[in-house]
Amino acid sequence: MKILYFAWLRQRTGIGEEEITMPTAVRDVATLIDWLKLRGPNFAEALEDTSAIRVAVNQEFATLDTELSGTEEVALFPPMTGG
Amino acid sequence: MAIRVQREDFDVGTEIAALTDENPRIGGVTSFTGLVRDMTEGAQTSAMTLEHYPGMTEKMLAAIDAEAHDRWPLEASLIIHRYGRLEAGDRIVLVIAASPHRDDAFEACRFLIDWLKTRAPFWKLEESLNGSSRWVEAKEADDDAAARWNANDGNKRAG
């Protein structure tokens, strides 16, 4: 699956986009974030407060309980500030 | 009916003319232009960089535009949103709504910019005087403005 990070999530994780093989422990967005947090202190810090994070799955807004199968494009970003 | 996400500047008059030419059913056209505000009170030109999510941005803007056409009898509409580095006074965003009657044009224009602010995946990185930068935080007032048009499921919390 493809994971994308934007704005301060990109800066703090140090990654803009990556391909991962979804671990078996991951079922939905919440368990994906839990797994990503184990990858290092920069991930743990960036993803600590999920209330500050918005999620899109296949470019549609999603929530922590949105289920994942492993083929999705998941994007993590802060609340939007366009316009 | 048209969406553009671009680095380049735009000309408001040219865009309005192009949108309304040769459509005599249009009786009113309303536009909103968003500019980079000077945050440094003139001490130095302030600037920001707009980041976006290519692909989703176009998809969301098209969905917002389609929603406006569902709600109001629009003859034409346009959303242009810039990205990249912009300085104080630069144009960021243009929204145009054209309709037979002014009420629909005014309301649709306001709706387009309100929904865009909370639903289009753009993020502003502001440069400060000492060379550091900070990500602009989302404002509750923008959520409230979008919520006036209800069915606001766009920028809800992940948790």
HADDOCK unambig.tbl for C-alpha pairs under 7 A between the chains (distance, minus, plus):
assign (segid A and resid 7 and name CA) (segid B and resid 123 and name CA) 6.32 0.50 0.50
assign (segid A and resid 8 and name CA) (segid B and resid 135 and name CA) 6.97 0.50 0.50
assign (segid A and resid 50 and name CA) (segid B and resid 158 and name CA) 6.47 0.50 0.50
assign (segid A and resid 50 and name CA) (segid B and resid 159 and name CA) 5.81 0.50 0.50
assign (segid A and resid 51 and name CA) (segid B and resid 157 and name CA) 5.81 0.50 0.50
assign (segid A and resid 51 and name CA) (segid B and resid 158 and name CA) 6.03 0.50 0.50
assign (segid A and resid 51 and name CA) (segid B and resid 159 and name CA) 5.16 0.50 0.50
assign (segid A and resid 53 and name CA) (segid B and resid 158 and name CA) 6.07 0.50 0.50
assign (segid A and resid 54 and name CA) (segid B and resid 157 and name CA) 6.19 0.50 0.50
assign (segid A and resid 54 and name CA) (segid B and resid 158 and name CA) 5.21 0.50 0.50
assign (segid A and resid 55 and name CA) (segid B and resid 158 and name CA) 6.32 0.50 0.50
assign (segid A and resid 59 and name CA) (segid B and resid 56 and name CA) 5.04 0.50 0.50
assign (segid A and resid 61 and name CA) (segid B and resid 154 and name CA) 6.60 0.50 0.50
assign (segid A and resid 63 and name CA) (segid B and resid 158 and name CA) 4.74 0.50 0.50
assign (segid A and resid 63 and name CA) (segid B and resid 159 and name CA) 6.98 0.50 0.50
assign (segid A and resid 64 and name CA) (segid B and resid 158 and name CA) 5.45 0.50 0.50
assign (segid A and resid 64 and name CA) (segid B and resid 159 and name CA) 5.97 0.50 0.50
assign (segid A and resid 79 and name CA) (segid B and resid 138 and name CA) 5.84 0.50 0.50
assign (segid A and resid 79 and name CA) (segid B and resid 155 and name CA) 6.53 0.50 0.50
assign (segid A and resid 80 and name CA) (segid B and resid 118 and name CA) 5.88 0.50 0.50
assign (segid A and resid 80 and name CA) (segid B and resid 119 and name CA) 6.93 0.50 0.50
assign (segid A and resid 80 and name CA) (segid B and resid 120 and name CA) 6.85 0.50 0.50
assign (segid A and resid 80 and name CA) (segid B and resid 121 and name CA) 5.54 0.50 0.50
assign (segid A and resid 80 and name CA) (segid B and resid 122 and name CA) 5.54 0.50 0.50
assign (segid A and resid 80 and name CA) (segid B and resid 123 and name CA) 5.59 0.50 0.50
assign (segid A and resid 80 and name CA) (segid B and resid 138 and name CA) 6.28 0.50 0.50
assign (segid A and resid 81 and name CA) (segid B and resid 117 and name CA) 6.24 0.50 0.50
assign (segid A and resid 81 and name CA) (segid B and resid 118 and name CA) 6.98 0.50 0.50
assign (segid A and resid 81 and name CA) (segid B and resid 122 and name CA) 5.72 0.50 0.50
assign (segid A and resid 81 and name CA) (segid B and resid 123 and name CA) 4.87 0.50 0.50
assign (segid A and resid 81 and name CA) (segid B and resid 124 and name CA) 6.08 0.50 0.50
assign (segid A and resid 81 and name CA) (segid B and resid 136 and name CA) 6.83 0.50 0.50
assign (segid A and resid 81 and name CA) (segid B and resid 137 and name CA) 6.91 0.50 0.50
assign (segid A and resid 81 and name CA) (segid B and resid 138 and name CA) 5.47 0.50 0.50
assign (segid A and resid 82 and name CA) (segid B and resid 117 and name CA) 5.17 0.50 0.50
assign (segid A and resid 82 and name CA) (segid B and resid 120 and name CA) 6.66 0.50 0.50
assign (segid A and resid 82 and name CA) (segid B and resid 122 and name CA) 4.61 0.50 0.50
assign (segid A and resid 82 and name CA) (segid B and resid 123 and name CA) 5.80 0.50 0.50
assign (segid A and resid 82 and name CA) (segid B and resid 124 and name CA) 6.83 0.50 0.50
assign (segid A and resid 83 and name CA) (segid B and resid 34 and name CA) 6.50 0.50 0.50
assign (segid A and resid 83 and name CA) (segid B and resid 92 and name CA) 6.89 0.50 0.50
assign (segid A and resid 83 and name CA) (segid B and resid 93 and name CA) 5.83 0.50 0.50
assign (segid A and resid 83 and name CA) (segid B and resid 113 and name CA) 6.89 0.50 0.50
assign (segid A and resid 83 and name CA) (segid B and resid 116 and name CA) 6.56 0.50 0.50
assign (segid A and resid 83 and name CA) (segid B and resid 117 and name CA) 5.10 0.50 0.50
